[in-house]
Amino acid sequence: MCHTVCRMRSQRIAVAVALVFALGTLSVRAQQSSGNEHWIGAWATADTWRPAVIPPPPAAPPLVPVPLAPAVAAPQAGAGRAAPPPLQHFHNQTLRQIVHTTIGGDRLRVVFSNAFGTAPITIGAASVGLRDKDSAIVAGSAHPLMFAGQPAATIPAGAVMVSDPISLSSPAMSDLAIDLFLPADTETWPSPLTIHGGAFQTNYVSSAGNHAGEPSMTAATTTTSWFLLARIEVTAAANAAAIVTLGDSITDGTRSTPNTNSRWPDELARRLQSQPDTRHLSVLNAGIAGNRVLGELGSGAGINILARFDRDALMQTGVKFVVVMEGINDIGFAREAATPGAAELIAGHQQLIERAHAKGVRVIGATLTPFEGAAYFTAEGEAKRQALNAWIRTGKAYDGVIDFDAAVRDPEHPAKFLPAYNSGDNLHPNDAGYKTMAAAVDLGLFK
């Protein structure tokens, strides 16, 4: 009797031990699987900031009028200038922001940014889904985003916040809708607001309340900027890698057709996805309109490229290549001034190359496109552009060269755009010009 009972107990203990061991093994394997996932940036933007709203000073007491001798009235300062549009603010509202991925994956996470904030900001709720049309989400695709298992998160000043991964199959070249509920009032929030102003994409702002994950946003207003967004990341094959395109408005896509993803980095991504041997590559657009190599134009144009290089390029998830096209704003806004000269701009580019190589990242130089006829064109500036382009082409400092200048210039007048590629301001390409720029890229640079 005892022998039988003992034997049964021993069997139960053995089964229990085996079960615990098996569960432990599965747990370890699950942790290893999660830890070994290869994450890659599928979409990104380069953030700038919008200054905090400063309350107006108290009204001055009325002045007692004093009789004056008749005089000719002086013209009013700023006469004839249109008033700047009011800033868009959010209070207890949900933003539905549309982004266009370049590589697909089965698991996804979102990186939110308070990089330029000087105070914490709270995300009341967030979600992601596949965009159907306008503000509508594909039925059943909306997934709430969590942060360490919690539905809300506070992003410290100067920080980013990475959401927990979710299982969502997002094809390459697809639109995602990122919902972000902001309980606070950004008009009274005592901090700059992290933003990318020129999204060239219609995004949606709800009526009051948390509407994250709802099928569509009825009666929504719109905005053409991205707020508090940095990056979308997906899991991908082990050989997947990211190409960061670093530049100014011509990389940002200024004067491209909104809502069509016609920037040259978008067109490059389409080319990469059309080839079986380059489908593992994503394109992350880190262009900022008005950006410079060596200086700043103001909050909307971001900090200089040397200062933002780590955050916007070298720290992107999965980066293996960086394409640099920048310097035309340094040249143009200098006008006839000697500085910054071509030598100073070349030195700035050399800094980027050294820092990229130190991180094992290949860096590719792109020539500056023509600008004769642009508002800030000068003969002195054209000489600097030609000198910088000559160094990019022949200096052998970059790991490769993309000759955008040769692709879009007018052969009859090389300082100008070919008319078919000119958006009309003699500085930015049109959609056809952006597509031609992407077609000029040798995909072998990324193999």
C-alpha positions in Angstrom: 0.0 0.0 0.0 2.7 2.5 1.0 4.7 1.4 -1.9 1.9 2.2 -4.3 1.1 5.6 -2.7 4.7 6.6 -2.5 5.2 5.7 -6.2 2.1 7.8 -7.1 3.4 10.7 -5.1 6.8 10.4 -6.8 5.2 10.4 -10.2 3.1 13.5 -9.4 6.3 15.3 -8.1 8.2 14.3 -11.2 5.3 15.6 -13.4 5.2 18.8 -11.4 9.0 19.3 -11.7 8.9 18.6 -15.4 6.0 21.1 -15.8 7.8 23.8 -13.9 11.0 23.1 -15.9 9.0 23.3 -19.1 7.3 26.5 -18.2 10.6 28.0 -17.1 12.2 27.0 -20.4 9.3 28.5 -22.3 9.6 31.7 -20.2 13.3 31.9 -20.9 12.8 31.3 -24.6 10.0 34.0 -24.7 12.4 36.4 -23.0 15.2 35.5 -25.4 12.8 35.8 -28.3 11.7 39.3 -27.1 15.3 40.3 -26.4 16.5 39.0 -29.8 13.9 40.8 -31.9 15.4 43.0 -34.5 13.8 46.4 -34.4 14.1 48.9 -37.2 12.8 52.4 -37.8 9.9 52.2 -40.3 9.1 56.0 -40.2 10.6 59.0 -38.5 10.6 62.7 -38.5 13.1 65.3 -37.2 11.5 67.5 -34.5 11.8 71.2 -33.8 9.9 73.2 -31.3 7.2 75.8 -31.0 7.9 78.4 -28.3 5.8 78.5 -25.2 3.0 81.0 -25.2 4.1 84.0 -23.2 1.2 85.9 -21.5 0.9 89.5 -22.7 2.0 92.1 -20.2 -0.7 94.0 -18.3 -2.3 96.8 -20.2 -0.6 100.2 -19.7 -2.7 103.0 -18.1 -4.2 105.3 -20.7 -2.1 108.3 -21.6 -3.4 111.8 -21.2 -3.5 113.4 -24.7 -1.2 116.3 -25.2 -2.0 118.7 -28.1 0.7 118.5 -30.8 1.6 120.6 -33.8 0.2 119.3 -37.1 2.7 116.9 -38.8 2.8 114.5 -41.7 1.8 111.1 -40.5 4.6 108.5 -40.6 3.8 105.2 -42.3 2.8 102.4 -39.9 5.4 99.7 -39.2 4.4 96.5 -40.9 1.7 98.1 -43.1 0.6 95.8 -45.8 1.7 92.7 -44.0 -0.8 90.0 -43.2 -1.0 89.0 -39.5 0.5 85.6 -38.8 -2.0 82.8 -38.3 -2.8 81.9 -34.7 -1.0 79.0 -33.1 -3.1 75.8 -32.9 -3.6 74.6 -29.4 -5.1 71.4 -27.8 -7.0 71.0 -24.6 -8.6 67.7 -23.6 -8.5 66.6 -27.3 -7.2 63.7 -29.3 -4.8 64.1 -32.3 -5.0 61.5 -35.0 -1.7 61.8 -36.9 -1.1 60.0 -40.2 2.3 58.6 -41.0 3.5 56.6 -44.0 5.8 53.6 -43.3 8.6 52.5 -45.6 9.2 48.9 -44.3 6.7 46.4 -42.9 6.6 44.3 -39.8 4.4 42.1 -37.6 5.1 43.9 -34.3 5.2 47.6 -33.8 6.0 50.3 -31.2 5.7 54.1 -31.3 8.3 56.6 -30.0 6.8 59.9 -28.7 9.1 62.9 -28.1 9.2 65.8 -25.6 12.8 66.5 -26.8 12.4 70.3 -26.8 10.1 70.5 -23.8 11.3 72.2 -20.6 8.5 70.6 -18.5 6.9 67.1 -18.4 3.9 66.5 -20.6 1.3 63.7 -20.1 -0.1 61.3 -22.7 -3.6 60.5 -21.4 -4.0 57.6 -23.9 -2.6 56.5 -27.2 -3.4 54.0 -29.9 -2.3 52.9 -33.4 -4.2 51.4 -36.3 -4.1 51.0 -40.1 -5.5 54.1 -41.7 -8.3 53.5 -44.2 -9.2 56.8 -45.7 -9.1 60.4 -44.3 -9.5 60.0 -40.6 -11.0 56.5 -40.7 -9.2 53.4 -39.4 -9.4 49.9 -40.9 -12.0 48.0 -38.9 -10.4 45.9 -36.2 -6.9 47.3 -36.6 -6.9 49.8 -33.7 -4.7 48.8 -30.8 -4.2 50.7 -27.6 -0.7 51.6 -26.7 0.7 50.9 -23.3 3.7 52.2 -21.5 5.2 49.7 -19.1 1.7 48.2 -19.0 -0.1 51.5 -18.2 -2.4 53.3 -20.6 -1.0 56.7 -19.8 2.5 58.1 -19.5 4.3 61.4 -18.6 7.3 62.2 -20.8 9.9 64.1 -18.8 11.4 67.3 -20.2 13.9 66.6 -23.0 13.0 62.9 -23.1 11.3 60.4 -25.4 8.9 57.6 -24.4 8.8 54.3 -26.2 5.5 52.4 -26.1 5.2 48.7 -25.3 5.3 46.5 -28.4 2.0 45.4 -29.9 1.2 42.7 -32.5 0.0 44.5 -35.6 0.9 43.5 -39.1 1.7 46.7 -41.0 2.7 46.2 -44.7 5.5 48.3 -46.3 4.4 51.6 -47.7 1.2 51.7 -45.6 -0.5 54.5 -43.6 -0.8 54.3 -39.9 -3.0 56.4 -37.7 -1.4 57.4 -34.4 -3.9 58.6 -31.8 -2.6 60.8 -29.0 -4.9 62.1 -26.2 -3.6 65.3 -24.5 -5.5 66.2 -21.3 -3.4 69.4 -20.8 -4.0 72.7 -22.4 -1.0 73.4 -24.6 -1.8 77.1 -24.6 -1.1 77.4 -20.9 1.6 74.6 -20.8 4.7 76.5 -19.6 7.1 74.9 -22.2 8.0 74.8 -25.8 6.0 72.1 -27.7 8.0 69.5 -29.7 6.7 69.6 -33.3 7.5 69.0 -36.9 5.8 71.9 -38.7 5.9 70.9 -42.3 4.3 67.4 -42.4 2.6 67.9 -45.8 0.1 65.5 -44.4 -3.4 66.2 -43.1 -3.8 65.2 -39.5 -7.0 65.4 -37.4 -7.9 67.0 -34.1 -11.0 65.7 -32.3 -13.7 67.5 -30.3 -13.2 67.4 -26.5 -12.4 64.1 -24.9 -10.4 60.9 -25.3 -11.2 59.5 -28.8 -8.2 57.2 -29.2 -8.9 54.2 -31.3 -12.4 55.3 -32.5 -13.2 54.2 -36.0 -13.2 57.8 -37.3 -13.1 61.3 -36.1 -16.3 63.1 -37.0 -16.4 66.9 -36.9 -12.6 67.0 -36.5 -10.5 70.0 -37.4 -7.2 69.5 -39.2 -3.5 70.3 -38.9 -0.6 69.9 -41.3 2.0 69.4 -38.5 3.1 66.4 -36.4 3.1 66.9 -32.6 5.2 64.9 -30.1 6.0 62.2 -32.6 9.5 60.9 -33.3 9.5 57.4 -34.8 7.6 54.2 -35.6 9.6 51.0 -35.2 8.8 47.5 -36.4 10.3 44.0 -36.0 12.0 42.9 -39.2 14.5 40.4 -40.6 18.0 40.3 -39.2 19.4 42.0 -42.3 17.0 44.9 -42.2 18.6 48.4 -41.9 17.6 52.0 -42.0 18.7 54.8 -44.4 18.4 58.2 -42.7 18.0 61.2 -45.2 19.4 64.2 -43.4 18.8 67.7 -44.9 16.7 70.8 -45.1 13.5 71.7 -46.9 14.4 69.8 -50.1 14.6 66.6 -48.1 11.6 67.6 -45.9 9.6 67.8 -49.1 8.7 71.5 -49.3 6.3 72.3 -52.2 5.5 68.6 -52.8 1.9 67.8 -53.1 0.4 67.2 -49.6 -1.0 63.8 -48.7 0.8 62.1 -51.6 4.1 61.2 -50.0 6.0 62.7 -53.0 9.2 63.8 -51.2 12.4 62.4 -52.7 12.9 60.1 -49.7 9.4 58.7 -50.2 10.2 58.0 -53.9 13.5 56.4 -52.9 11.6 54.1 -50.5 9.3 53.1 -53.3 12.3 52.2 -55.5 13.8 50.1 -52.6 10.6 48.2 -52.0 10.3 47.4 -55.8 13.6 45.5 -55.8 13.8 42.1 -54.0 17.4 42.7 -52.8 16.6 46.1 -51.2 13.2 45.5 -49.6 15.0 45.1 -46.2 15.9 48.8 -46.2 13.7 51.5 -44.6 14.0 55.2 -45.3 13.8 57.7 -42.3 13.3 61.3 -43.3 15.2 63.7 -41.0 14.8 66.8 -43.2 13.8 70.1 -41.6 12.8 73.1 -43.7 15.2 76.0 -43.1 17.9 73.9 -41.4 21.5 74.9 -41.7 24.9 73.2 -41.3 26.4 75.8 -39.0 23.7 78.1 -37.6 20.0 78.5 -36.9 17.1 80.4 -38.4 14.7 80.0 -35.5 12.6 77.4 -33.7 10.8 76.1 -36.7 14.0 75.4 -38.6 15.6 73.4 -35.8 19.1 73.4 -34.4 22.1 73.2 -36.7 22.9 69.9 -38.3 26.0 69.4 -36.2 24.0 69.7 -33.0 21.2 67.4 -34.1 23.2 64.8 -35.9 23.3 62.3 -33.0 19.6 62.4 -32.2 18.2 62.7 -35.8 20.7 60.3 -37.5 23.1 58.2 -35.5 20.6 57.2 -32.8 17.8 56.1 -35.2 16.9 52.5 -34.7 18.7 50.2 -37.1 20.6 53.0 -38.9 23.3 51.8 -41.3 23.4 54.6 -43.9 23.0 58.4 -43.7 22.5 60.6 -46.8 23.5 64.2 -46.2 22.2 67.1 -48.4 22.6 70.4 -46.6 24.2 73.8 -47.0 22.0 75.8 -49.3 20.4 77.8 -46.4 23.9 78.6 -45.0 24.8 79.9 -48.5 21.6 81.7 -49.4 21.0 83.6 -46.2 24.7 84.7 -46.1 23.9 86.5 -49.5 27.1 88.5 -50.4 28.8 87.9 -47.1 32.1 85.9 -47.2 31.1 83.7 -44.3 30.2 81.0 -44.0 32.4 80.1 -47.0 32.7 76.9 -48.8 35.7 75.9 -46.7 33.7 76.3 -43.5 30.8 74.2 -44.9 33.2 71.5 -46.0 34.6 71.4 -42.5 31.1 71.0 -41.2 30.5 68.1 -43.5 33.8 66.5 -42.5 32.6 66.5 -38.9 29.5 64.6 -39.8 31.6 62.0 -41.7 34.0 61.4 -38.9 31.2 61.0 -36.3 29.3 58.6 -38.6 32.3 56.5 -39.2 33.0 56.3 -35.5 29.6 54.6 -35.1 30.2 52.3 -38.0 27.6 54.1 -40.2 28.2 54.7 -43.9 27.6 58.3 -44.9 26.8 59.4 -48.4 27.0 63.0 -49.7 24.5 64.6 -52.0 25.2 67.6 -54.1 23.1 70.8 -53.6 20.6 71.5 -56.3 20.4 74.8 -58.3 18.9 78.0 -56.9 19.4 80.8 -59.4 16.2 82.9 -59.3 15.5 82.0 -55.7 14.8 84.9 -53.3 18.2 84.7 -51.7 20.3 83.9 -54.8 23.6 85.7 -55.3 26.6 85.2 -57.5 28.7 84.8 -54.4 26.4 82.1 -53.1 26.5 80.2 -56.4 30.3 80.2 -56.3 30.1 78.6 -52.8 27.6 76.0 -54.0 29.8 75.0 -56.9 32.8 74.7 -54.6 30.9 72.6 -52.1 29.5 70.4 -54.8 32.9 69.9 -56.4 34.3 68.7 -53.0 31.4 66.3 -52.5 31.9 64.8 -55.9 35.7 64.6 -55.9 36.9 64.9 -52.3 36.6 61.1 -51.6 35.6 61.9 -48.0 32.1 60.5 -48.3 31.5 56.8 -48.7 29.4 57.5 -51.8 27.9 60.4 -53.8 24.5 61.2 -55.1 24.6 63.9 -57.7 21.2 65.6 -57.3 22.5 68.7 -59.0 23.2 66.9 -62.2 19.9 65.2 -62.1 17.7 68.3 -62.0 19.7 71.2 -63.4 19.1 72.8 -66.8 21.9 71.8 -69.2 21.5 75.1 -71.0 21.8 77.1 -67.7 23.3 74.8 -65.0 22.7 77.3 -62.2 18.9 76.9 -62.7 16.5 74.0 -62.3 15.2 72.4 -65.5 11.8 74.0 -65.9 10.0 70.7 -65.8 11.4 70.1 -62.3 10.9 73.6 -60.9 8.1 74.1 -58.3 8.0 77.8 -59.2 10.2 79.3 -56.5 13.5 78.3 -58.2 14.7 76.6 -55.1 12.5 73.6 -54.5 11.6 70.8 -56.9 8.1 69.9 -57.8 6.8 66.3 -57.6 8.5 65.4 -60.9 11.7 66.9 -59.7 11.6 64.9 -56.4 10.9 61.7 -58.3 13.9 62.4 -60.6 16.1 63.0 -57.6 15.2 59.6 -56.2 15.7 58.0 -59.6 19.3 59.4 -59.6 20.2 57.4 -56.5 22.4 54.3 -57.2 20.8 51.6 -55.1 24.1 49.9 -55.1 25.2 52.4 -52.5 23.1 50.5 -49.9 24.1 46.9 -50.7 
